[in-house]
Every structure is written in structure tokens, then in C-alpha cells.
């Protein structure tokens, strides 16, 4: 599976961005997908994920603000980010796993996109 992430950029606090992760080589509906992020000097952390069956999981820090979704026709996963905060600033990565479930740790994910920078600042 090859993953291509896009959609990052600069947003003001309270603003919104939508990240996209387009896949090739395998249908996304047959893998679990997730978004992770990594801020400078910090470990990569789980943000949101979607399992094979469509079930979703979110980090507590983004619940109610971020939404992960999947467009099977476009073989693309999205991360809609609303009410952005400065602490959301990080490089965001999409990842895919052959597991049925969503893992909140990076280890089980064999496939990674290249990362897209999100900066939240006034």
C-alpha cells in the first residue's frame, strides 16, 4: 500500500483544515487506517483511526474536534480538523495496517505516508 498525505498548512486557532490520505495498491476498505502526529521533540502519537468495518477511535485530545472518514470510491481517508489549537501543531502521518482493529501505537502499521505539516498559530 502506498499512501500520499496532503492538506496540511497554516491555520489560526479556532480554524479548520482537512487532511487527505490517498492510497494505491490496495483498497482502503480492506485495511485499518489511522492518523498519527509528531511535534518537535515529542514521540509520535495516535490521533484517530478507522477499522475495516468502519468503527472509529479518537485520542481524547481531539474528540469532538476531529473526524476521520473514508471515501471508498476515491480510496482516500480524510481527517477533518475543526477548532484547531496551537497544541495541534505537528507533522501528521497517515498509516495503514492489515489488522482488523485500530491500534493506537505505531508499531502495527506497516504502511506510512510521507507526512504533512500542520501549524496552528495566530
N, C-alpha and C positions, 0 to 999 in steps of 0.2 A: 504494500500500500504506500503510495506517495501522497504526502499531504502538503498543501500550499496554503499558508495562512496569510490573510490580508485584512486591512481595515483599521489598523492602528493609526494613531495620530495624537494631536494635542486637543484636549477638551478642557473647558472650565469646570470648576467644582459645580456640581448640580447638573451638568450636561450629560450627553449621551453619545455613545459610539456603538457601532455594530461590527464585530469581527466575523470574518468568514474563513472557513477551512474547507477547501475543495479537495476531494480525494480522487485518485485514479488508481487503477489496478485492482480494486475490489469495491464491491458495493457497501456503502456505509451502513446500510441496514443489517448487515451481517457481522458487524463488529461493534464493540463498545467504544465510545469516543469520549474524550474529556478535554477540558481546558485547564492548563496549569499556568502559573505566572511566577516570575522570579525578579525580585527587586535587587538592586546592587547590594552586595554584602549579605544577602539572605538566601536561604535554601528555596528550592523550587517548591511551590505549594499548590495544592489542588484548589480549583475554583468551582468547576461544575462538570457534570458528566451525564451521559445518556447511555443506557444499556441497550442491548439488542432489541428488547421488547418495547423500548421507548420510555422506560422508567427513568426518572431524573434524580440527581443528587447534587446538593449545593453546599459549599462551605458556609459556615454560619455568618461569616463576614460579608457575604454577598447575597444572602437570602432576601428575597423581596425586592432586590435591585437588579439582579442579573437573571437572564433567561436563556437557557440553551434550547436550541431547536434544530430540526433536521429536515432538509428538503430532499427526499429520495430521488425526485426527477432530476435534480441538479447535482446529486451526490455531494452535497455540501452541508456542513454543520455551521450553525451560527451561534454567536454569543452576543445577545443584546444587553448592553450595559447602560443602565439608567442611574440617575442620581449619583454620578461619579464623585469620588472623594480623592483628595491628594494621595491618600494611602493606597489607592488602586494603581498608582504609577508602577509600572513593571513591564518587562517583556513577557508577552503572552504566547504560549505554545499550545497548539492542538496536538492531540495524541490519540492513537487507536490501539486497541487490544483485541485479540481473538477471544478473550474471555466473555462469558455471558453477562457478567456483572461489572459494575463500575468500581474500580479501585481508586482510593484516594491517595495512594502512594505512586510515585512514578515508575517503580520497578517493573510492574506487569505490562507496561506499554512498550511494544516493540517498534512502533512507528511514530515518528515525530515530525511535525512541520518545522519550518525554519525560525519561527518566532516573529512577532510583530510588536513594535514598541507602542505602549500606551502611556501618555503623560497627561496628568491632570494637574493643572496649575492655572492660577489667575494672572 
